[in-house]
């Protein structure tokens, strides 16, 4: 075999190995044993055995989640492109109607957390079309798959344990926990750890339900922003402290600008004067 041929074979082998690693950096065959170890650790962390067993029953490795994780593209749209597409006449009309419909609830939320209704409704609209598009992937399966993967293991193990805590405290059943591919849940797309930390029961039914209760969704979103530095009564345009709180919601500058722009339109502000896109 010539040296050139050996180099060619080596190059092919390395390419195939790289593709295999890109697919998953652990053997899916080991997932079941790993999940058993997770069960033991969850119980050691104080999560009830009943909640753990109920939540993990039937959970399997999902290669589709890994493909989606590896296939993420870099956000390349400009603010003008993204906002022009996302802040549609439909969303503006629907958002304005929901501001009126939930005016009483939003007023109580602003009194408690300091976050105005237009900001919350803008996030609601951008994240899930006001609850219409929440995703339908099994949350516990998704975060377990990403926790087993070795790219962001520690982060998603935390999300997995907190997903089990959501079940334990009675907010949602495992079957109800369906959302986006990376584990985002509910009408404003909370990751499990944010759900445990910031989700609140605002409608008084005894559980924090970010899938079905607009009051819980909006109040929990306000609680998150307050927890990340929201300043009552301050502006939310770029350069303001409240814009920095919006960037804690989504670190994309363009996304945060779009939330600010959408909120300003809902609030009836002169958006050209706000320089939202600067």
C-alpha distance (Angstrom), angle and dihedral (degrees) to the residues before:
residue distance angle dihedral
X1 . . .
X2 3.79 . .
X3 3.80 122.8 .
X4 3.80 88.5 -117.1
X5 3.80 91.8 54.3
X6 3.83 91.3 48.0
X7 3.81 89.5 51.8
X8 3.81 90.2 49.1
X9 3.81 91.9 51.2
X10 3.80 90.5 46.8
X11 3.79 90.9 51.1
X12 3.81 91.5 50.5
X13 3.80 90.8 47.3
X14 3.79 92.3 50.6
X15 3.81 91.0 47.9
X16 3.80 91.5 50.9
X17 3.79 91.0 47.4
X18 3.78 90.3 49.9
X19 3.78 91.2 50.5
X20 3.80 90.8 49.3
X21 3.80 90.8 50.1
X22 3.79 90.3 48.6
X23 3.78 89.2 54.6
X24 3.81 93.7 51.9
X25 3.78 133.0 -26.2
X26 3.82 93.6 -146.9
X27 3.76 130.2 52.4
X28 3.83 107.9 -100.0
X29 3.81 87.3 -144.0
X30 3.81 88.8 73.6
X31 3.80 94.3 54.9
X32 3.81 97.1 94.7
X33 3.80 93.8 53.6
X34 3.82 90.7 45.7
X35 3.80 90.1 51.2
X36 3.80 89.0 54.1
X37 3.80 88.9 54.8
X38 3.81 89.4 49.3
X39 3.80 89.7 53.5
X40 3.80 91.2 55.3
X41 3.81 93.1 46.1
X42 3.80 92.3 48.2
X43 3.80 90.8 54.4
X44 3.81 90.0 46.9
X45 3.81 87.5 53.9
X46 3.79 89.2 58.6
X47 3.80 100.8 -100.1
X48 3.79 110.3 139.9
X49 3.79 117.5 -102.1
X50 3.80 89.5 -129.4
X51 3.81 92.9 56.0
X52 3.80 91.6 44.9
X53 3.80 95.2 48.5
X54 3.81 92.9 44.1
X55 3.79 91.7 49.3
X56 3.80 98.7 44.5
X57 3.80 98.3 41.1
X58 3.79 109.4 122.2
X59 3.82 95.0 -1.1
X60 3.81 111.6 151.7
X61 3.79 136.6 179.3
X62 3.83 112.4 -84.9
X63 3.83 113.1 -151.5
X64 3.81 89.3 -174.2
X65 3.81 89.4 67.2
X66 3.81 90.3 53.6
X67 3.81 90.9 50.0
X68 3.80 90.7 51.5
X69 3.79 91.3 47.3
X70 3.80 92.6 51.1
X71 3.79 92.2 43.5
X72 3.79 97.9 58.2
X73 3.78 112.0 131.1
X74 3.76 127.9 -147.5
X75 3.81 113.4 -99.9
X76 3.80 102.5 -105.8
X77 3.79 104.9 162.8
X78 3.77 119.3 109.7
X79 3.79 120.6 -123.4
X80 3.81 89.9 -105.8
X81 3.80 91.9 52.2
X82 3.79 96.0 44.6
X83 3.80 97.6 41.5
X84 3.79 91.2 44.0
X85 3.80 89.4 57.2
X86 3.81 99.8 37.4
X87 3.80 102.4 39.7
X88 3.78 94.5 61.7
X89 3.78 128.1 167.6
X90 3.82 87.3 -107.8
X91 3.81 92.5 55.8
X92 3.80 92.3 44.9
X93 3.81 91.7 50.4
X94 3.81 93.7 44.1
X95 3.78 92.7 44.0
X96 3.80 91.9 52.1
X97 3.81 90.6 49.7
X98 3.81 91.3 50.1
X99 3.81 91.2 49.2
X100 3.80 87.5 58.4
X101 3.80 94.6 41.8
X102 3.81 94.3 51.1
X103 3.81 96.8 32.9
X104 3.80 94.4 123.6
X105 3.80 94.2 47.8
X106 3.79 92.3 45.0
X107 3.80 91.4 50.4
X108 3.81 90.7 53.6
X109 3.80 90.6 47.0
X110 3.81 92.1 51.3
X111 3.79 90.5 48.1
X112 3.81 91.0 53.3
X113 3.81 102.0 36.5
X114 3.80 105.4 18.6
X115 3.82 95.3 -125.7
X116 3.84 115.3 129.0
X117 3.79 121.4 -127.1
X118 3.83 96.5 -116.8
X119 3.81 91.1 60.3
X120 3.80 92.7 50.7
X121 3.80 93.7 45.0
X122 3.82 90.7 48.4
X123 3.81 90.9 54.7
X124 3.81 90.0 44.7
X125 3.80 91.0 53.5
X126 3.78 96.5 45.7
X127 3.80 96.2 44.6
X128 3.80 100.9 47.6
X129 3.81 110.9 -7.2
X130 3.82 87.6 -98.4
X131 3.79 93.4 -48.5
X132 3.80 98.4 -43.4
X133 3.83 96.7 108.7
X134 3.80 112.8 37.5
X135 3.81 100.5 144.6
X136 3.78 128.2 -108.5
X137 3.80 105.9 -129.9
X138 3.80 119.3 120.7
X139 3.80 104.1 -101.3
X140 3.79 98.8 -153.2
X141 3.80 91.7 48.1
X142 3.82 90.8 49.6
X143 3.80 96.9 49.4
X144 3.81 91.7 41.7
X145 3.81 89.9 53.6
X146 3.81 91.8 49.3
X147 3.80 91.2 45.2
X148 3.82 90.4 52.9
X149 3.78 90.2 49.1
X150 3.81 112.3 84.8
X151 3.80 99.5 -133.7
X152 3.83 98.9 82.1
X153 3.78 101.1 0.6
X154 3.80 100.5 148.0
X155 3.80 95.0 47.5
X156 3.79 94.4 49.8
X157 3.80 93.7 42.7
X158 3.81 86.1 59.8
X159 3.80 89.6 50.0
X160 3.80 90.4 48.5
X161 3.81 93.7 52.8
X162 3.80 90.2 46.6
X163 3.81 90.6 49.6
X164 3.81 86.6 57.4
X165 3.83 89.2 49.7
X166 3.82 90.4 54.0
X167 3.80 87.6 57.7
X168 3.79 92.8 43.6
X169 3.80 94.8 54.0
X170 3.80 91.6 48.0
X171 3.79 100.7 -115.4
X172 3.81 94.8 124.5
X173 3.79 137.1 -2.6
X174 3.83 119.3 -124.0
X175 3.79 89.2 -108.2
X176 3.80 91.9 53.9
X177 3.79 92.4 51.0
X178 3.78 100.4 94.5
X179 3.78 124.7 135.9
X180 3.80 144.0 115.9
X181 3.80 123.8 -11.6
X182 3.82 96.6 -98.7
X183 3.80 94.2 50.9
X184 3.81 101.4 -89.8
X185 3.79 110.1 155.8
X186 3.76 137.2 -160.0
X187 3.77 139.5 1.8
X188 3.80 94.1 -44.4
X189 3.81 95.6 32.3
X190 3.81 107.1 -114.0
X191 3.80 119.2 -172.2
X192 3.83 110.6 -128.7
X193 3.81 94.6 -104.3
X194 3.81 91.4 51.3
X195 3.80 88.6 46.4
X196 3.81 91.2 55.9
X197 3.80 93.0 45.3
X198 3.81 102.7 40.1
X199 3.82 110.8 17.0
X200 3.80 112.1 108.7
X201 3.78 137.8 -177.6
X202 3.80 103.3 -115.5
X203 3.80 99.5 158.7
X204 3.81 92.8 58.0
X205 3.80 99.3 -122.0
X206 3.80 93.4 125.1
X207 3.80 100.5 -104.6
X208 3.78 138.6 71.4
X209 3.80 102.5 -118.7
X210 3.79 112.8 179.8
X211 3.79 92.8 170.8
X212 3.79 101.0 59.8
X213 3.83 111.5 11.3
X214 3.84 116.3 78.5
X215 3.82 89.9 -167.6
X216 3.81 91.8 55.5
X217 3.82 91.2 43.1
X218 3.80 95.4 51.8
X219 3.80 96.2 40.7
X220 3.80 92.5 47.2
X221 3.79 91.1 50.0
X222 3.81 89.0 51.5
X223 3.81 89.8 47.9
X224 3.81 89.6 53.2
X225 3.81 92.7 50.9
X226 3.80 92.0 46.6
X227 3.79 88.9 50.3
X228 3.81 88.7 54.0
X229 3.78 97.0 52.5
X230 3.80 107.0 -79.4
X231 3.83 110.0 169.8
X232 3.80 116.5 -144.8
X233 3.80 113.0 -119.5
X234 3.82 95.4 5.7
X235 3.78 128.2 124.1
X236 3.82 122.1 -95.5
X237 3.81 101.0 -154.4
X238 3.84 121.1 117.5
X239 3.78 112.2 -67.1
X240 3.79 94.3 29.6
X241 3.82 124.6 111.2
X242 3.79 89.5 -115.6
X243 3.79 91.7 55.4
X244 3.79 86.7 57.7
X245 3.83 88.0 53.9
X246 3.81 88.5 52.8
X247 3.81 88.8 52.8
X248 3.80 88.6 56.9
X249 3.80 86.3 58.9
X250 3.80 90.9 52.5
X251 3.78 120.1 -0.2
X252 3.80 93.5 -150.6
X253 3.81 108.7 109.0
X254 3.79 90.9 -150.2
X255 3.81 92.9 50.5
X256 3.81 92.5 48.3
X257 3.80 90.8 47.8
X258 3.80 88.6 52.0
X259 3.81 92.4 51.6
X260 3.82 89.1 49.9
X261 3.79 92.1 47.6
X262 3.81 93.7 46.8
X263 3.81 91.4 47.8
X264 3.79 91.4 49.5
X265 3.81 91.2 51.0
X266 3.82 90.4 50.2
X267 3.80 90.1 48.5
X268 3.80 90.7 52.7
X269 3.79 94.4 -115.9
X270 3.79 126.2 154.5
X271 3.79 95.8 -105.4
X272 3.79 93.3 -169.9
X273 3.78 88.8 61.0
X274 3.78 92.0 49.4
X275 3.81 91.4 60.4
X276 3.80 87.5 -142.7
X277 3.77 92.7 167.7
X278 3.79 96.7 50.0
